[in-house]
Amino acid sequence: TSGRGRRGRSFQSAAGKGVYLSILLRPKLAPSQLMPLTGLIAVAMSRAVDRVAGTHSQIKWTNDLILNGRKLCGILTELSVEGETGELQYVVAGIGFNVSQREEDFVGEVSKIATSILRETGRLISRAELSAAMIEELDALYTALRSGETSGYLDEYRRRCVTIGREVQLLWQDTKEKVTALDVDEEFGLIVRRENGTVETVRTGEVSVRGLYGYVE
């Protein structure tokens, strides 16, 4: 019940109401490929919940799962690198799904952006079934990583990405900037057009993205 999100923020993880797991991966990737891996995991988790709950989840760049405009699942990836060689030793992917929370289970600012499968569908699904689907999809993703055949995941990410085509705010340190999200590149960077017309790619860790009027919109 002490979940942790990006930048040390807490992730509300009420006991018995969600699926919260960490998985250890040892992919043969360069550390610079962590961001694509996070995006690929988002696609895998989106597939898992849609299969079990019959939903049509979307992805907010870079790795939040969205259902009806609210956050359904968060994903955090961390890595360990060998000091002398710089080789990637392992990746830990932490995944938190909101399953059966009701409105009163979310407190503070989280209540404005978060949701659960129960809130959006009215269905109380099996957490064990969702967990099994998550592991199956992660296994399929790992197979694709080993074979180098992940282009289908990128295509699906673009189809599911609710950020693409919207005017959004880039949040960087203490500044906010309105931009238009154009696309996601092959390394899962967000291609944006600034108000002065210049086009560039931003990376997670550098900035966060919010809608102009809410979490997504």
Backbone bond lengths (Angstrom), bond angles and torsions (degrees), N, CA, C in turn:
res aa  C-N    CA-C-N  psi(-1)  N-CA   C-N-CA  omega(-1)  CA-C   N-CA-C  phi
1 T - - - 1.459 - - 1.529 112.64 -
2 S 1.315 116.86 13.95 1.472 120.97 179.54 1.516 109.27 -120.42
3 G 1.314 116.21 58.19 1.453 121.01 -177.89 1.517 111.79 -65.43
4 R 1.323 115.69 153.61 1.465 121.15 -179.14 1.511 109.31 -128.61
5 G 1.322 115.44 132.75 1.452 120.87 179.63 1.516 111.15 -106.15
6 R 1.340 115.46 -162.68 1.458 120.61 -179.62 1.518 110.93 -64.13
7 R 1.362 114.67 148.50 1.457 122.90 174.71 1.523 112.01 56.55
8 G 1.345 116.04 30.71 1.453 120.75 175.30 1.512 115.10 78.53
9 R 1.335 117.62 3.09 1.453 119.65 179.48 1.522 109.88 -69.50
10 S 1.341 116.22 153.40 1.461 119.81 178.40 1.523 109.90 -78.20
11 F 1.336 115.10 151.83 1.461 122.05 175.94 1.519 106.05 -119.99
12 Q 1.335 117.10 113.20 1.456 120.18 -176.42 1.526 109.80 -63.60
13 S 1.325 115.33 118.68 1.467 120.94 -173.27 1.524 109.84 -135.18
14 A 1.315 115.39 75.51 1.465 121.08 -177.04 1.522 111.16 -62.69
15 A 1.327 115.88 137.03 1.463 121.25 -178.38 1.521 110.99 -60.99
16 G 1.332 115.85 132.52 1.455 121.35 174.51 1.510 115.55 78.06
17 K 1.333 117.75 4.36 1.461 119.99 -174.67 1.526 113.87 -118.68
18 G 1.315 116.98 1.73 1.455 119.40 -179.58 1.509 111.16 -151.48
19 V 1.319 114.63 -178.43 1.461 121.67 172.54 1.520 106.63 -117.38
20 Y 1.311 116.12 118.16 1.454 121.97 -177.36 1.523 107.60 -128.15
21 L 1.307 116.74 114.53 1.461 119.10 -177.23 1.518 110.92 -142.62
22 S 1.319 114.39 156.58 1.460 122.04 172.27 1.515 107.85 -121.87
23 I 1.314 116.13 138.95 1.457 120.55 -179.38 1.522 109.15 -127.73
24 L 1.325 115.70 136.25 1.457 121.99 -179.10 1.520 109.43 -95.13
25 L 1.329 116.26 124.43 1.461 122.32 -179.73 1.528 109.25 -120.48
26 R 1.318 115.83 145.43 1.465 120.76 176.10 1.535 109.75 -125.89
27 P 1.322 117.22 61.20 1.468 119.60 -178.67 1.518 111.23 -75.00
28 K 1.314 116.19 149.64 1.468 120.49 176.81 1.527 108.05 -85.92
29 L 1.326 114.57 77.81 1.454 121.73 -177.86 1.520 109.40 -129.57
30 A 1.327 115.50 157.10 1.455 120.58 171.42 1.526 108.48 -77.43
31 P 1.338 118.36 149.81 1.463 119.78 178.22 1.525 113.04 -53.77
32 S 1.332 117.12 -30.65 1.466 120.73 179.89 1.519 112.56 -65.67
33 Q 1.333 116.87 -14.03 1.460 120.95 -178.64 1.522 112.94 -93.08
34 L 1.338 117.19 10.40 1.460 119.60 179.11 1.519 111.43 -63.30
35 M 1.334 116.65 -39.88 1.459 119.26 -178.88 1.524 111.91 -62.61
36 P 1.342 119.42 -47.02 1.465 118.17 174.10 1.521 112.46 -57.88
37 L 1.321 118.12 -37.95 1.460 120.48 179.70 1.522 110.87 -61.98
38 T 1.331 116.81 -41.26 1.458 120.49 178.57 1.524 110.89 -61.45
39 G 1.323 117.13 -41.97 1.459 120.95 177.46 1.513 112.67 -64.81
40 L 1.329 116.31 -39.17 1.462 120.62 178.27 1.523 110.73 -64.33
41 I 1.325 116.70 -40.27 1.465 120.28 178.03 1.525 110.28 -63.40
42 A 1.328 117.23 -37.25 1.463 120.43 177.81 1.523 111.18 -60.09
43 V 1.328 117.12 -41.58 1.467 120.35 177.16 1.522 110.34 -63.15
44 A 1.330 116.81 -44.44 1.463 120.63 -179.75 1.522 111.13 -60.38
45 M 1.328 117.66 -42.11 1.463 120.78 -179.49 1.524 111.66 -71.02
46 S 1.323 116.47 -33.59 1.456 120.23 176.52 1.524 110.41 -64.61
47 R 1.318 116.42 -41.50 1.462 120.76 176.25 1.525 110.82 -61.59
48 A 1.334 116.03 -42.53 1.465 120.48 -176.29 1.522 111.68 -62.62
49 V 1.326 117.27 -49.06 1.462 119.07 -176.78 1.519 111.43 -69.40
50 D 1.327 117.68 -36.38 1.461 119.63 178.62 1.522 110.88 -64.68
51 R 1.319 116.54 -36.52 1.464 120.69 -179.71 1.527 111.17 -67.58
52 V 1.312 117.16 -40.62 1.463 120.77 -175.04 1.527 111.98 -83.68
53 A 1.324 116.48 -41.29 1.461 120.55 -172.07 1.518 113.93 -102.24
54 G 1.339 117.85 -6.29 1.456 120.12 -179.39 1.513 113.11 69.09
55 T 1.314 116.81 26.67 1.462 121.64 -178.53 1.529 110.73 -90.93
56 H 1.322 115.13 176.97 1.467 121.95 174.46 1.530 106.77 -128.79
57 S 1.312 115.18 71.69 1.462 120.26 -175.21 1.525 111.21 -72.54
58 Q 1.323 114.39 155.40 1.457 122.19 177.45 1.521 108.84 -124.96
59 I 1.317 115.96 174.10 1.461 121.15 -178.75 1.521 109.06 -122.84
60 K 1.311 116.00 127.99 1.464 121.47 171.51 1.526 107.14 -94.39
61 W 1.329 116.73 124.93 1.457 119.96 -177.20 1.514 109.84 -53.20
62 T 1.266 122.06 127.74 1.439 118.86 10.19 1.526 113.72 -105.00
63 N 1.326 117.84 -25.44 1.465 117.05 -170.85 1.528 114.74 -149.19
64 D 1.319 118.76 24.08 1.464 120.65 173.94 1.516 109.37 -93.99
65 L 1.324 116.81 132.94 1.463 120.48 174.27 1.522 109.02 -85.94
66 I 1.325 115.38 133.64 1.451 122.75 -173.98 1.522 109.63 -119.36
67 L 1.327 115.80 138.00 1.458 121.01 173.56 1.517 107.94 -133.98
68 N 1.332 115.79 120.07 1.463 121.70 -178.25 1.535 112.09 53.28
69 G 1.334 115.44 39.97 1.454 120.59 174.18 1.511 115.96 83.81
70 R 1.329 117.41 2.37 1.466 120.54 -179.18 1.520 111.00 -123.87
71 K 1.332 115.72 157.12 1.465 121.34 -175.72 1.524 111.24 -76.66
72 L 1.327 115.13 123.81 1.458 122.21 -179.06 1.522 111.94 -104.16
73 C 1.317 117.07 -32.08 1.463 121.40 -173.63 1.520 109.69 -150.12
74 G 1.321 115.84 140.15 1.450 121.55 174.89 1.516 110.61 -116.67
75 I 1.320 116.32 146.92 1.464 122.28 -178.95 1.527 108.36 -130.97
76 L 1.315 116.16 131.36 1.459 121.61 178.21 1.521 108.32 -129.90
77 T 1.322 117.50 125.75 1.464 121.11 178.01 1.523 109.82 -115.58
78 E 1.322 115.72 136.08 1.452 122.43 177.17 1.519 108.38 -132.36
79 L 1.312 116.59 151.00 1.464 119.82 -174.64 1.519 111.74 -129.53
80 S 1.319 114.32 162.59 1.460 122.09 172.05 1.522 107.75 -123.43
81 V 1.332 115.73 129.62 1.460 121.99 -177.48 1.524 109.32 -117.52
82 E 1.331 116.36 136.24 1.466 121.69 176.89 1.532 108.89 -66.94
83 G 1.331 115.86 125.80 1.453 120.79 -170.40 1.514 115.10 -59.11
84 E 1.322 118.81 -43.18 1.458 121.17 -173.83 1.522 112.74 -81.66
85 T 1.323 116.72 -41.70 1.467 120.06 -175.20 1.514 113.29 -93.06
86 G 1.342 117.00 -20.53 1.459 119.72 -176.31 1.511 113.50 76.00
87 E 1.336 117.08 9.96 1.463 120.55 -179.32 1.528 110.71 -77.79
88 L 1.324 114.75 144.59 1.456 120.92 177.89 1.522 109.31 -72.19
89 Q 1.338 117.13 123.32 1.455 121.25 178.86 1.524 111.68 -88.53
90 Y 1.318 115.76 -48.76 1.463 119.21 178.75 1.523 109.84 -162.96
91 V 1.321 114.61 164.64 1.458 122.66 176.08 1.520 108.09 -126.65
92 V 1.311 117.05 134.82 1.460 121.71 172.13 1.525 107.66 -108.24
93 A 1.322 115.80 120.66 1.465 121.17 177.34 1.521 108.51 -105.25
94 G 1.315 116.27 117.33 1.459 121.64 175.57 1.518 109.38 -99.30
95 I 1.321 116.59 129.49 1.468 121.81 -174.57 1.525 108.95 -129.48
96 G 1.313 116.70 129.69 1.460 121.03 178.65 1.512 111.44 -127.24
97 F 1.331 116.72 117.44 1.467 123.25 178.82 1.519 110.07 -107.11
98 N 1.322 116.88 131.74 1.463 121.55 171.40 1.523 108.62 -86.20
99 V 1.324 116.81 117.13 1.464 120.76 -173.67 1.525 112.55 -107.14
100 S 1.337 117.77 -58.30 1.469 119.27 -170.89 1.523 113.50 -123.16
101 Q 1.325 117.82 18.82 1.459 119.91 177.26 1.523 110.41 -65.85
102 R 1.316 113.97 143.53 1.461 120.79 170.41 1.528 108.35 -102.52
103 E 1.314 116.17 172.92 1.461 119.86 -174.19 1.522 112.29 -53.79
104 E 1.342 116.47 -40.63 1.458 120.13 -176.19 1.533 113.48 -72.69
105 D 1.327 116.70 -10.61 1.466 119.80 179.67 1.526 112.94 -78.84
106 F 1.320 117.17 -17.34 1.464 120.83 177.64 1.525 108.81 -97.36
107 V 1.325 116.35 131.65 1.458 119.94 -175.71 1.522 110.44 -120.12
108 G 1.329 114.88 156.71 1.458 120.77 176.30 1.515 112.83 64.83
109 E 1.323 115.24 -147.64 1.457 121.38 -177.86 1.522 112.21 -63.49
110 V 1.337 116.71 -26.66 1.467 120.57 -179.43 1.523 110.99 -59.90
111 S 1.328 117.23 -32.78 1.466 120.32 -178.05 1.522 112.59 -62.04
112 K 1.344 116.90 -19.83 1.464 120.53 -178.89 1.524 112.58 -84.24
113 I 1.338 117.03 -17.79 1.465 118.61 -173.37 1.520 114.21 -123.80
114 A 1.339 118.07 -17.68 1.466 120.33 -172.31 1.520 112.21 -97.24
115 T 1.324 115.08 157.25 1.455 121.27 174.85 1.517 108.30 -149.48
116 S 1.318 115.98 -179.83 1.464 121.47 178.22 1.521 108.94 -138.49
117 I 1.315 115.37 167.03 1.467 119.99 177.50 1.523 109.75 -60.57
118 L 1.332 116.88 -42.03 1.466 120.45 -179.62 1.519 111.30 -61.86
119 R 1.319 117.80 -44.54 1.468 121.00 -178.18 1.522 111.79 -62.88
120 E 1.312 117.02 -37.70 1.459 120.02 -173.67 1.524 113.68 -88.41
121 T 1.319 117.37 -26.53 1.471 119.66 -175.99 1.520 113.44 -114.19
122 G 1.327 116.95 -17.61 1.460 120.10 -174.96 1.516 113.05 75.44
123 R 1.332 116.87 7.11 1.465 121.86 -177.34 1.523 110.59 -109.71
124 L 1.330 115.04 137.41 1.456 120.82 174.92 1.522 107.64 -98.44
125 I 1.314 116.58 99.34 1.464 120.25 -175.94 1.529 110.32 -87.26
126 S 1.308 115.59 164.09 1.456 121.96 178.57 1.528 110.28 -76.58
127 R 1.322 116.00 123.19 1.463 118.84 176.85 1.525 111.19 -65.71
128 A 1.327 115.89 -32.91 1.471 119.36 177.86 1.522 110.67 -65.00
129 E 1.340 116.72 -40.32 1.465 120.25 179.34 1.522 110.79 -66.27
130 L 1.331 116.69 -41.00 1.460 119.68 177.71 1.526 110.47 -64.98
131 S 1.323 117.12 -42.53 1.468 120.67 178.95 1.520 111.10 -59.23
132 A 1.338 116.27 -42.86 1.465 120.38 179.59 1.524 110.95 -63.23
133 A 1.337 116.48 -41.96 1.466 120.25 179.14 1.524 110.98 -65.22
134 M 1.324 117.16 -38.77 1.462 121.01 177.83 1.523 110.85 -60.59
135 I 1.323 116.27 -45.98 1.465 120.46 -178.94 1.528 110.79 -66.45
136 E 1.335 117.06 -39.51 1.465 120.35 177.83 1.523 110.95 -61.59
137 E 1.327 116.86 -44.17 1.465 120.12 -178.90 1.531 111.18 -69.59
138 L 1.323 117.53 -35.98 1.462 120.03 176.05 1.519 110.98 -65.96
139 D 1.330 116.86 -37.14 1.463 120.65 177.55 1.529 110.50 -64.72
140 A 1.340 116.40 -41.95 1.466 120.17 177.75 1.526 110.79 -63.67
141 L 1.334 116.16 -39.64 1.462 120.45 177.80 1.523 110.72 -64.06
142 Y 1.317 117.19 -41.94 1.460 120.78 -179.20 1.526 110.65 -63.23
143 T 1.326 116.17 -38.09 1.466 120.51 175.94 1.526 110.44 -62.32
144 A 1.334 116.55 -43.11 1.465 120.83 178.71 1.527 111.24 -64.62
145 L 1.333 116.87 -37.87 1.464 120.26 178.43 1.521 111.21 -63.24
146 R 1.324 116.27 -43.04 1.465 119.68 -178.16 1.521 111.74 -66.04
147 S 1.341 116.40 -31.92 1.466 119.93 -178.93 1.524 112.31 -90.33
148 G 1.329 116.56 -9.77 1.457 120.61 -178.95 1.514 114.16 77.67
149 E 1.323 116.90 14.36 1.467 120.90 -176.45 1.527 110.00 -104.21
150 T 1.321 115.96 75.05 1.465 120.41 -177.82 1.523 113.25 -115.33
151 S 1.331 117.51 6.77 1.468 119.54 -177.23 1.522 111.42 -61.92
152 G 1.324 116.95 -33.24 1.460 119.94 178.59 1.516 112.09 -63.70
153 Y 1.335 116.28 -33.28 1.461 120.34 177.57 1.524 110.68 -67.38
154 L 1.334 117.11 -40.65 1.461 120.20 178.88 1.519 110.54 -63.82
155 D 1.325 117.25 -43.57 1.463 120.55 178.51 1.526 110.46 -60.35
156 E 1.326 116.08 -42.93 1.464 119.56 -179.70 1.523 110.95 -68.69
157 Y 1.321 116.80 -36.63 1.462 120.26 176.68 1.522 109.84 -57.93
158 R 1.315 116.38 -46.54 1.462 119.62 -179.56 1.525 111.38 -61.67
159 R 1.332 116.80 -39.17 1.469 119.66 179.15 1.525 111.45 -66.26
160 R 1.314 116.06 -35.80 1.463 120.14 -176.23 1.532 113.08 -86.70
161 C 1.317 118.16 -15.93 1.465 121.30 -170.91 1.527 111.31 -72.42
162 V 1.316 115.78 111.59 1.454 121.68 -177.18 1.528 111.60 -74.87
163 T 1.322 117.34 -13.76 1.464 121.35 -177.82 1.523 112.12 -76.58
164 I 1.335 117.08 -35.03 1.461 121.51 -175.47 1.531 110.78 -62.45
165 G 1.330 115.07 132.95 1.453 120.66 177.92 1.515 114.46 88.48
166 R 1.330 117.60 0.86 1.461 120.94 -178.04 1.525 111.25 -108.21
167 E 1.327 114.79 155.46 1.451 120.13 165.15 1.521 107.06 -82.02
168 V 1.322 116.31 127.34 1.462 120.94 -176.79 1.524 109.47 -135.06
169 Q 1.321 114.73 169.81 1.455 120.68 175.18 1.518 109.79 -103.87
170 L 1.317 116.55 130.39 1.456 121.10 169.34 1.519 107.71 -90.40
171 L 1.308 116.34 126.60 1.457 121.52 178.02 1.523 107.99 -107.61
172 W 1.304 116.78 115.93 1.465 121.86 -178.20 1.514 108.96 -135.86
173 Q 1.345 115.52 116.20 1.460 121.41 -174.28 1.529 108.57 53.42
174 D 1.313 118.58 -116.08 1.466 120.51 -178.09 1.521 112.43 -106.83
175 T 1.319 117.45 15.63 1.459 120.05 -176.53 1.523 111.35 -113.56
176 K 1.322 114.84 153.60 1.456 122.33 174.61 1.522 108.27 -126.67
177 E 1.315 115.95 141.18 1.460 119.81 179.12 1.520 109.43 -141.84
178 K 1.320 116.27 131.96 1.461 120.59 177.97 1.520 109.47 -84.78
179 V 1.331 116.21 127.82 1.462 122.03 179.52 1.522 108.50 -138.65
180 T 1.320 115.75 168.76 1.462 121.57 173.02 1.521 108.50 -108.01
181 A 1.327 116.35 124.91 1.467 121.19 178.41 1.523 108.63 -80.93
182 L 1.326 116.86 120.48 1.460 121.73 -174.30 1.521 113.13 -97.59
183 D 1.326 117.01 -42.60 1.467 119.82 -174.23 1.524 108.58 -169.45
184 V 1.331 115.00 177.87 1.461 122.71 173.53 1.521 107.29 -120.73
185 D 1.338 117.15 130.39 1.460 119.03 -177.82 1.528 111.15 -83.66
186 E 1.328 116.70 -177.66 1.461 120.79 -174.05 1.519 112.95 -68.72
187 E 1.318 117.78 -15.88 1.459 121.56 175.86 1.525 111.05 -101.68
188 F 1.332 116.12 12.99 1.462 124.34 177.08 1.523 112.61 67.65
189 G 1.329 116.79 22.27 1.450 120.25 168.73 1.520 109.49 -76.69
190 L 1.324 116.36 150.52 1.464 121.30 -178.98 1.524 109.62 -93.52
191 I 1.328 116.01 119.81 1.459 121.94 178.74 1.525 108.08 -87.02
192 V 1.322 116.43 121.93 1.461 120.80 -175.53 1.524 110.80 -127.65
193 R 1.326 114.47 153.95 1.466 120.86 172.16 1.518 108.12 -110.98
194 R 1.321 115.59 122.56 1.458 120.56 178.94 1.528 110.06 -78.01
195 E 1.316 115.86 168.96 1.462 120.31 -177.50 1.524 112.10 -65.56
196 N 1.338 117.58 -22.75 1.467 120.05 177.66 1.522 112.36 -84.99
197 G 1.341 116.78 2.93 1.457 121.38 176.04 1.511 115.37 95.30
198 T 1.330 118.27 -11.43 1.461 120.02 179.78 1.525 110.64 -73.26
199 V 1.326 114.97 146.56 1.465 121.72 -179.71 1.521 108.61 -114.44
200 E 1.316 117.11 132.41 1.460 120.71 177.47 1.521 109.75 -150.93
201 T 1.322 115.20 171.09 1.456 121.63 -178.66 1.517 109.57 -112.22
202 V 1.321 116.28 131.86 1.465 121.16 177.94 1.520 108.81 -111.95
203 R 1.321 115.17 153.81 1.458 121.65 -176.87 1.518 110.19 -117.87
204 T 1.318 115.29 149.79 1.454 118.90 174.34 1.519 108.70 -64.59
205 G 1.314 116.33 149.90 1.458 120.29 -172.92 1.515 110.71 95.27
206 E 1.351 115.75 -33.06 1.455 120.04 175.35 1.527 109.95 -84.82
207 V 1.327 116.14 -41.50 1.458 121.07 -173.32 1.521 109.79 -141.59
208 S 1.327 114.71 163.36 1.455 122.08 167.70 1.516 107.36 -117.49
209 V 1.325 116.03 158.70 1.460 121.06 -178.71 1.519 109.47 -120.48
210 R 1.318 116.58 135.13 1.458 122.42 173.66 1.523 108.35 -134.22
211 G 1.317 115.95 156.26 1.448 119.92 172.65 1.521 109.83 -69.82
212 L 1.297 116.04 165.13 1.465 119.67 179.85 1.516 111.52 -69.95
213 Y 1.335 117.00 -31.34 1.458 120.48 -173.91 1.527 113.07 -119.97
214 G 1.313 117.46 2.42 1.453 120.96 -178.72 1.508 109.76 -179.06
215 Y 1.342 115.65 -162.55 1.458 119.69 -175.47 1.517 112.02 -65.09
216 V 1.342 116.58 -38.24 1.464 121.33 -179.11 1.512 111.03 -115.56
217 E 1.334 117.02 -51.40 1.469 121.13 -174.97 1.531 111.05 -69.18
